[in-house]
Amino acid sequence: MPFQTPQTAIKPAGAATTRAIILLIAFFSVGPAAAQQKTAFPSFGISSGTPLFSQATATGVVVGQGGNCAVALPDGRALWFLNNVMTGERKADGQAAVWDIVDGAAAFSASTAPWAQGGALEYVSDENNLPLALLSGDLGEYSQVRKFWPRSGFCYGGKCYVFYSIMNNYGPGPYDHFRVGQGLAWADKPAGPYRKALSGTRYGFWNDIEPAFGSALLKDEDGWLYVYGRVMTAPGEYGAALARVRPEQVLSRDNYSYYSADPSSTPWTADLTEASAVLERMPEDFSVSYNDFLKSYLAVYMDEESGLVLARQARYPWGPWAEPVRLLACAREDYCYGAREQAAFSAQGGKKIYVTVERKNAPYVYEIKFK
């Protein structure tokens, strides 16, 4: 069946108009041909990874970080949402000793030039120049066993927003935790302080058995914010479901609708139980963007089993998605994780994109240039 979506306002002439019209056509399309249209993935060149961290010997510095979601700010800077920020000592041999871990933090770089990021992140810090936690708990949240991991964020209307995972610790180790829900926080300034929004009397917008909405975000030219969430599709298997909301209404769960491929349902429904997985085999962290050079939507993620960074294309935010294409391979001994495109850095109309990958808990940037 063709996937369908309603269309609202169409923007003035230009690329935005073209994309809005394409989405409008999708709403009225019928027959299998509409769902089967695909775009061939072009050839490309890729750079060797460039570390985001300075490799100089130092103590009391950030030696590792996860999440690595960059957002372009109106003043030309980039805002980074991070999780598991590790501080400690960078030794002369390049190895790192971890002293402490902050569950989530924010940082800035002076520009969105991708090669200007290395060693230049300025963390939102305390008086000792150590990263501050982006979010904190209170006594009503079992804060002694909770941590809050930023996943993805955006800025709109003078405010900044971040979706986060609510994690429960079950042991003393840094990886002894499991997800119990998803929430959303906001701030009047990019540096914070960030306040956790409420859904009723609870901070969690979605619980542990609902999709982890906020794994990836797409603020599209059709006026919608598309919010992707990892969801279990079978025991041990995961995909991604899709929600959408107007950016100005993002703080209320009641304003979200969910994409459903069920022919007995409307394409967008307020009933979360009718939501369909639009992407298969997805990890916790990934990205979705629109690439004007490719004239398609682009999902970038890491296959955790093979260590491959993959990309998939689609004509619409909900798919159907083409088969994955390999972008790069990661050595098993590098313990890679968390691949995503940083759309804030893309150049030449999407002909150049930039992907971050965590290697041994440190982020590296790769340039991919399409031919």
C-alpha positions in Angstrom: 0.0 0.0 0.0 1.2 3.6 -0.5 2.3 5.5 2.6 0.3 8.6 3.0 0.4 11.8 5.0 -1.8 15.0 5.2 -0.2 18.2 4.0 -0.7 21.7 5.5 0.8 25.0 4.5 3.1 25.2 1.4 6.1 27.5 1.7 7.1 30.1 -0.8 8.9 29.1 -4.1 12.1 27.2 -3.9 13.4 23.9 -2.6 11.0 24.0 0.4 8.0 24.3 -2.1 9.3 21.4 -4.1 9.5 19.1 -1.1 6.1 20.2 0.2 4.5 19.4 -3.1 6.2 16.0 -3.1 4.7 15.3 0.3 1.3 16.5 -0.9 1.5 14.1 -3.9 2.3 11.3 -1.4 -1.0 11.9 0.3 -3.0 11.5 -2.9 -0.9 8.7 -4.5 -2.4 5.3 -5.0 -1.1 1.9 -6.3 2.2 0.1 -5.6 4.3 2.3 -7.9 4.2 5.2 -5.4 5.7 3.1 -2.7 8.4 1.5 -4.8 10.1 4.6 -6.2 13.7 4.6 -5.1 16.8 6.7 -5.8 20.1 5.0 -6.5 22.8 5.7 -3.9 25.7 7.6 -5.5 29.4 6.7 -5.3 31.3 8.7 -2.7 34.7 9.3 -1.1 35.4 9.3 2.7 38.1 10.9 4.8 40.0 9.2 7.6 38.5 10.0 11.0 39.5 13.3 12.7 39.2 13.3 16.5 37.0 15.9 18.2 39.3 15.8 21.3 42.7 17.4 21.6 45.2 14.6 22.1 47.5 16.7 24.3 48.6 15.3 27.7 46.5 16.9 30.4 44.7 16.3 33.7 41.2 17.3 34.7 39.9 17.3 31.1 37.1 15.6 29.2 38.5 12.2 27.9 35.3 10.7 26.5 31.7 11.5 25.6 28.7 9.9 24.0 25.6 11.1 22.3 27.3 13.8 20.2 24.3 15.5 18.7 25.1 18.9 17.2 22.5 21.7 16.7 23.2 24.8 14.6 22.5 28.1 16.5 21.4 31.4 14.9 24.6 33.1 16.0 26.7 30.6 14.0 27.8 28.4 16.9 27.1 24.7 17.3 25.4 23.4 20.4 26.3 19.8 21.4 24.0 17.6 23.5 26.1 14.8 25.1 25.7 11.8 27.4 28.2 9.9 29.5 30.8 12.7 29.6 34.0 11.3 31.1 36.6 13.5 32.9 40.0 12.4 33.9 43.6 12.3 32.7 45.0 12.2 29.1 48.3 10.4 29.3 51.4 10.9 27.2 50.8 7.6 25.4 47.3 8.7 24.3 45.5 6.5 26.8 43.0 8.0 29.2 42.2 7.4 32.9 38.6 8.2 33.8 38.0 9.9 37.2 34.3 10.8 36.9 31.3 10.4 34.6 28.6 13.1 34.1 25.4 11.5 32.8 24.6 14.3 30.3 26.0 17.7 29.4 26.0 20.5 26.9 28.9 22.1 25.0 29.5 24.7 22.4 31.8 25.2 19.4 32.5 28.6 17.9 31.2 27.6 14.4 29.5 24.8 12.5 32.7 24.3 10.4 33.3 20.6 10.9 37.1 20.8 11.1 36.9 23.6 13.6 35.3 21.2 16.2 38.5 19.3 17.2 39.7 20.3 20.7 37.5 23.4 20.6 34.4 22.3 22.6 33.5 24.7 25.4 31.5 22.7 28.0 28.8 24.3 30.2 30.9 23.9 33.4 31.0 24.6 37.1 33.4 26.8 39.0 36.0 24.0 38.8 35.7 24.0 35.0 34.1 20.5 35.1 31.0 19.8 32.9 27.7 20.4 34.6 24.9 17.8 34.4 22.4 19.0 31.8 19.5 17.5 33.8 19.1 16.5 37.4 16.6 14.5 39.4 14.6 15.3 42.6 13.6 13.2 45.5 10.3 12.2 43.8 12.3 10.6 40.9 14.3 8.1 42.8 17.3 10.3 41.9 19.8 8.0 43.6 19.3 5.4 40.9 18.3 7.6 38.0 20.4 9.1 35.2 19.2 11.2 32.3 20.8 10.7 28.9 20.2 13.4 26.2 19.5 11.8 22.8 18.7 14.5 20.3 17.7 18.2 20.3 16.7 21.2 18.3 16.2 25.0 18.8 13.0 26.8 17.7 11.3 30.0 18.6 14.0 31.3 20.9 14.1 28.1 23.0 16.1 24.9 22.9 14.7 21.4 23.4 16.3 18.0 24.1 14.7 14.5 24.2 16.3 12.3 26.8 16.2 8.7 28.1 15.4 8.0 31.7 17.8 5.3 32.8 17.7 3.2 36.0 20.9 1.9 37.6 20.9 -1.6 38.8 24.6 -2.0 39.8 27.8 0.0 40.4 29.2 -0.3 36.9 29.0 2.5 34.3 26.9 0.3 32.0 24.7 -1.2 34.7 21.5 0.5 33.6 18.3 0.1 31.6 15.8 2.5 30.0 12.5 3.1 31.8 11.1 6.0 29.7 11.6 9.0 27.5 11.2 12.6 28.4 11.7 16.1 27.0 13.4 19.1 28.5 13.6 22.8 27.4 15.5 26.0 28.1 15.2 29.7 27.3 19.0 29.7 26.5 21.1 27.1 24.7 23.3 26.8 27.8 20.3 26.1 30.1 19.2 25.6 32.7 17.0 22.8 31.2 13.7 22.0 32.8 12.1 18.6 32.4 8.6 18.9 30.9 5.7 17.1 32.5 3.2 14.7 31.0 0.4 14.8 33.6 2.3 14.4 36.9 5.2 12.4 35.4 8.4 13.4 33.6 8.3 10.5 31.3 6.4 11.2 28.0 6.7 7.6 27.0 7.3 4.6 29.2 9.7 1.7 29.0 7.6 -0.5 26.7 6.7 2.4 24.3 9.0 3.6 21.5 12.1 5.7 22.7 10.9 8.8 20.8 13.7 11.3 20.4 16.4 8.8 19.2 16.5 11.0 16.1 14.8 14.2 15.0 14.0 15.7 11.6 12.7 19.3 11.5 11.3 19.4 8.0 10.3 22.1 5.5 6.7 21.0 5.7 6.4 22.5 9.1 6.4 19.2 11.1 9.0 17.9 13.6 9.4 14.2 12.9 10.5 12.3 16.0 11.9 8.8 15.6 11.9 6.3 18.4 13.6 2.9 18.7 11.1 0.1 19.5 11.2 -3.6 20.0 9.6 -5.3 17.0 10.3 -8.9 18.2 12.4 -10.5 21.0 15.9 -9.1 20.5 14.9 -7.2 17.3 14.5 -3.4 17.1 13.2 -0.9 14.6 12.1 2.7 14.7 8.6 4.1 14.9 7.7 7.7 13.9 5.8 10.5 15.5 5.2 14.0 14.4 4.3 17.3 16.1 4.3 21.0 15.4 7.5 22.4 16.9 5.6 25.0 18.9 3.5 22.2 20.5 6.3 19.9 21.3 6.0 20.2 25.1 2.6 18.4 25.2 2.3 14.7 24.5 -1.3 15.1 23.5 -0.2 17.0 20.4 1.8 14.1 18.9 0.5 11.8 16.3 2.0 8.5 15.1 2.6 7.0 11.7 0.6 3.8 11.0 0.9 1.6 7.9 -2.2 -0.4 8.9 -4.7 -0.1 6.1 -7.5 0.0 8.7 -6.1 3.1 10.3 -5.5 6.6 9.1 -1.8 7.3 8.2 -1.4 9.6 11.3 -3.2 8.6 14.5 -3.3 9.8 18.1 -3.4 6.1 19.2 0.2 5.1 19.9 -0.7 1.4 19.9 -1.4 1.7 16.1 2.1 3.0 15.4 4.2 1.1 12.8 8.0 0.6 12.6 9.2 2.6 9.6 12.8 1.5 9.8 14.2 -2.0 10.7 17.3 -3.0 12.7 17.9 0.3 14.3 20.2 1.1 17.3 19.6 3.5 20.1 21.3 6.4 18.4 21.0 7.4 14.7 20.1 10.3 12.5 17.6 11.3 9.8 18.0 14.3 7.6 16.9 15.6 4.2 19.7 15.8 1.7 19.1 18.2 -1.1 21.9 16.9 -3.3 20.5 13.3 -3.1 16.9 14.6 -3.3 16.0 12.1 -0.6 15.8 11.6 3.1 18.9 10.0 4.6 19.2 7.7 7.7 22.7 7.1 9.1 23.4 4.5 11.9 25.7 1.8 13.0 24.9 -1.9 12.8 26.1 -2.9 16.3 26.7 -6.5 15.3 28.9 -6.0 12.3 30.5 -2.6 13.2 29.4 -1.1 9.9 28.2 2.5 9.6 25.3 2.3 7.1 23.0 4.7 5.3 19.5 4.3 3.8 17.5 6.6 1.5 13.8 7.3 1.3 11.6 9.7 -0.6 9.5 10.5 2.4 10.3 10.7 6.2 8.3 7.5 6.8 9.8 5.5 4.0 9.8 3.1 2.3 13.5 2.9 3.0 16.0 1.4 0.5 18.4 -1.3 1.5 21.4 -0.1 3.6 24.6 1.0 1.9 27.9 0.7 3.7 29.7 4.0 4.5 32.6 2.8 6.6 33.7 -0.1 8.7 34.9 0.0 12.3 37.5 -2.3 13.8 36.2 -4.5 16.6 39.0 -3.4 18.9 37.9 0.3 18.5 34.6 -0.5 20.3 32.6 1.8 18.0 29.2 3.1 18.9 26.7 5.9 18.1 27.2 6.7 14.4 25.0 9.6 13.2 25.2 12.4 10.6 25.7 15.9 11.9 23.3 17.7 9.5 24.4 21.1 11.0 27.8 20.6 9.3 26.7 19.6 5.8 28.1 21.6 2.9 27.6 22.2 -0.8 23.8 21.5 -0.6 24.4 18.1 0.9 27.1 17.0 -1.5 29.4 16.9 1.6 28.1 15.4 4.8 29.8 14.7 8.1 29.3 11.7 10.3 30.4 11.2 13.9 31.4 7.8 15.3 32.4 7.0 18.9 35.7 5.0 19.0 36.8 3.9 22.5 34.3 6.5 23.9 35.8 9.4 21.9 34.0 11.0 18.9 35.6 11.1 15.5 34.4 13.1 12.5 34.3 11.6 8.9 33.7 13.7 5.8 31.7 11.9 3.1 31.7 13.6 -0.4 29.1 12.3 -2.9 30.1 12.2 -6.6 
